[in-house]
Amino acid sequence: MAKYPSIEQLLPHDKPMIFVDRAIDIQVDSIHCQVEIDEHIPFFNYDTKTVPAYVGIEFMAQSIAAWSGYHALIQYQQPPIGFLLGSRRYSSDIEAFTQGQQIDIYAEKIMENDGMAVFSARMEWQERTIATCQLNVYVPSKEKLKEMKIRSQQ
């Protein structure tokens, strides 16, 4: 099994906004990450000991960001800032993730063009698919990011 950088090195996020715990496998067009459901996730409900199933979209998006960060790091670049533009057909067989569950997150790139990409993603618990989704993401070039920053300050 390959050793990958920590998730903190792969994501352009800081805690407490890092939800995913680790990258398990990273390939040219895919990634496998894991998250253990517990109090480190900001949406954790202490009364029910759960995290709403809709947070699964963020688990998937952060896995894709980790994929992007890894591919940047192996080219001696910093993990880029990216944007989740939208999700399609998010379907979950559960209403909430329960404390102690270890969720496997898989994402595979379907297409990429000029910073825009589409990924197909799924989450599994105990080798059973519990959620699926298609995510549209965008990683702007450094120039475009600078332009966006200038516009937001006007």
NUTORTI-376315 format. One record per residue (C-alpha): chain; z negated, y negated, x negated; residue in three letters. Coordinates in pm, whole numbers, plus 32768, in hexadecimal, padded with zeros to 4 digits. Layout:
c:up:north:east:r
A:Z:Y:X:ala
...
***
This chain:
c:up:north:east:r
A:8000:8000:8000:met
A:8063:7EAC:7F74:ala
A:7F5C:7DA2:7F42:lys
A:7FB3:7C58:7FE7:tyr
A:7F15:7B01:7FBB:pro
A:7DF6:7AA8:80A3:ser
A:7E56:7A1B:81F3:ile
A:7DC4:78CA:8184:glu
A:7ECA:78C0:8070:gln
A:7FE6:791A:815C:leu
A:7F9F:7822:8273:leu
A:7FAE:76A7:8267:pro
A:7E72:76A5:833F:his
A:7D01:7677:82F8:asp
A:7BDE:772A:839B:lys
A:7B7D:7731:84B4:pro
A:7CEA:772B:8522:met
A:7D43:7868:8464:ile
A:7D35:797D:8566:phe
A:7DE7:7A9D:84B5:val
A:7D16:7B59:83B2:asp
A:7E0F:7BFE:82C8:arg
A:7F76:7C5A:8279:ala
A:7FA5:7DD4:8261:ile
A:811A:7DE9:8215:asp
A:8226:7CE3:81DB:ile
A:8398:7D31:81C3:gln
A:84D6:7C5F:81B1:val
A:84E8:7C37:832D:asp
A:8398:7CAE:83AF:ser
A:821F:7C9E:8390:ile
A:80F2:7D6A:83FD:his
A:7FA6:7CB2:841A:cys
A:7E50:7D03:84A9:gln
A:7D40:7C44:855B:val
A:7BE6:7CBD:85B3:glu
A:7B69:7C24:86F5:ile
A:7A21:7B70:86B2:asp
A:7976:7A1E:86A5:glu
A:7A5B:798F:8597:his
A:7B66:7952:869F:ile
A:7B29:77FC:8740:pro
A:7B82:7883:889C:phe
A:7A77:7993:8889:phe
A:799F:7996:89C2:asn
A:7838:79E3:8960:tyr
A:77D7:7A46:8AC3:asp
A:78E9:7B49:8AF8:thr
A:7922:7B9B:8986:lys
A:7A98:7B73:89BB:thr
A:7BC4:7A9E:895C:val
A:7CC6:7A52:8A6E:pro
A:7E07:7B1B:8A51:ala
A:7EDA:79DE:8A44:tyr
A:7E4C:799A:88E8:val
A:7F26:7ABF:887F:gly
A:804A:79CD:886A:ile
A:7F8F:7915:8755:glu
A:7F44:7A5F:86A4:phe
A:80B8:7AA5:86A5:met
A:8113:7942:8637:ala
A:801B:794B:8517:gln
A:80A7:7A9B:84A8:ser
A:8201:79FE:849C:ile
A:8171:78D7:83DA:ala
A:80D6:79D0:82E3:ala
A:822C:7A72:82BA:trp
A:82C3:791E:826F:ser
A:81A6:78C5:8184:gly
A:81CE:7A07:80C1:tyr
A:8341:79D2:8090:his
A:82FB:786E:801A:ala
A:81EF:78E4:7F26:leu
A:82D1:79E6:7E82:ile
A:83C3:78C5:7E3F:gln
A:82A3:77FA:7DA4:tyr
A:828F:770D:7ECD:gln
A:8171:76B1:7FB4:gln
A:8167:774B:8113:pro
A:8232:7660:81ED:pro
A:81C5:75B0:8328:ile
A:826E:764F:8451:gly
A:8275:7619:85C7:phe
A:8262:770C:86E7:leu
A:836F:7684:87CD:leu
A:833F:777B:88E3:gly
A:8302:78DB:8953:ser
A:83C8:79B1:8A40:arg
A:835E:7AD7:8B0F:arg
A:81F5:7AEB:8A96:tyr
A:8173:7C22:8B3D:ser
A:8016:7CAE:8B14:ser
A:7F82:7DED:8BA0:asp
A:7E23:7D61:8B77:ile
A:7D70:7C2B:8BF8:glu
A:7C9F:7BFB:8ABF:ala
A:7C62:7C80:8962:phe
A:7B06:7D14:893A:thr
A:7A16:7CDA:881B:gln
A:7A42:7DE4:870F:gly
A:7BAC:7E36:8761:gln
A:7C90:7E3E:8632:gln
A:7DE4:7DC6:86A4:ile
A:7F22:7E10:85E1:asp
A:8029:7D00:85FA:ile
A:8195:7D47:85A7:tyr
A:82AA:7C44:8598:ala
A:8416:7C73:853F:glu
A:8517:7B62:8504:lys
A:863C:7B81:85F2:ile
A:8702:7A53:8577:met
A:86DC:7921:849B:glu
A:87B7:77EE:8475:asn
A:876F:769E:83D4:asp
A:85F5:76B6:83ED:gly
A:85F7:7743:854F:met
A:859A:78AF:8582:ala
A:8559:79A6:8697:val
A:845D:7AC0:866B:phe
A:840C:7BE9:8743:ser
A:8299:7C39:8737:ala
A:81A6:7D35:87C0:arg
A:8034:7D80:87A9:met
A:7F9B:7ED9:87A1:glu
A:7E3F:7F5D:87CB:trp
A:7E01:80C5:8763:gln
A:7F7A:80F6:873C:glu
A:7FC1:808B:88A4:arg
A:8091:7F55:88E9:thr
A:7FBD:7E5E:89AD:ile
A:8094:7D22:899C:ala
A:81F7:7CBA:8949:thr
A:82A8:7B6F:8923:cys
A:83D2:7ABC:888F:gln
A:837B:7982:87CA:leu
A:845A:785F:8768:asn
A:83E7:77AF:862C:val
A:845B:7690:8551:tyr
A:8415:7645:83E3:val
A:849A:74EA:8395:pro
A:851B:7492:823C:ser
A:843E:73AF:8169:lys
A:852A:7290:81B6:glu
A:851D:72CE:832D:lys
A:83A2:72EB:8321:leu
A:838C:719F:826A:lys
A:8471:7101:8370:glu
A:8394:718D:8487:met
A:825F:70FA:83E2:lys
A:8301:6FA2:83BF:ile
A:836B:6FA5:852E:arg
A:820C:7002:85A1:ser
A:817B:6ED7:84E6:gln
A:8260:6DD8:858F:gln
***
